[in-house]
Amino acid sequence: GAVVSQHPSRVICKSGTSVKIECRSLDFQATTMFWYRQFPKQSLMLMATSNEGSKATYEQGVEKDKFLINHASLTLSTLTVTSAHPEDSSFYICSASLAQGGFNNEQFFGPGTRLTVL
Amino acid sequence: DAKTTQPPSMDCAEGRAANLPCNHSTISGNEYVYWYRQIHSQGPQYIIHGLKNNETNEMASLIITEDRKSSTLILPHATLRDTAVYYCIARYNFNKFYFGSGTKLNVKP
């Protein structure tokens, strides 16, 4: 099946620093990638939709200047948490679709990145 | 917001069938029902999806009612490794998934 990887798997940083998380589709081209955030004991929350070569679309309430998304190629999307603070500590998960869209189109999820901001 | 309702938790004995219900009473005609599961601290794993007909694969079966207002995911022989949170998603927004709270399945020896 299609494989999505994330790097790093976990990161600890100091408050005020920026952290970049990479999401790669390893064996397929993903026109669209998605970024989710998950707090402990909660469900996944969709943050943004990332389309290759265009600006990301953010969900309501998600600060686009705080969470910078770049989708420079069909196999790589990056999420940068700028000026991270302890409340940004969370589990960040990306997913990718095989084709550009459609209802009959599953998403493949990465293993997640655990961010801890001290 | 996700338009599905699932029980918060269920127990199942190892080796028995696990039947996980999902209510999606406001589902529209072109919305597929997807099931994913998430084992602790991992990314969600795709299980199965369907539109109208019942579906079966190597992992599970999906039973969708004729009126499409509800569905049931069936794990025919649950093992301890099936302990996870199971998410039912009615895909109403083109290309996006909105996760609900899911069902925590506890498979017990």
Interface residues (C-beta under 8 A of the other chain):
Chain A: G1 V4 Q6 T32 F34 Y36 S43 L44 M45 L46 T49 F91 I93 S95 S97 Q100 G101 G102 F103 N104 N105 E106 Q107 F108 F109 G110 P111 G112 R114
Chain B: N30 E31 Y32 Y34 Y36 Q38 S41 Q42 G43 P44 Q45 Y46 H49 L51 Y87 R91 F94 N95 K96 F97 Y98 F99 G100 S101 G102
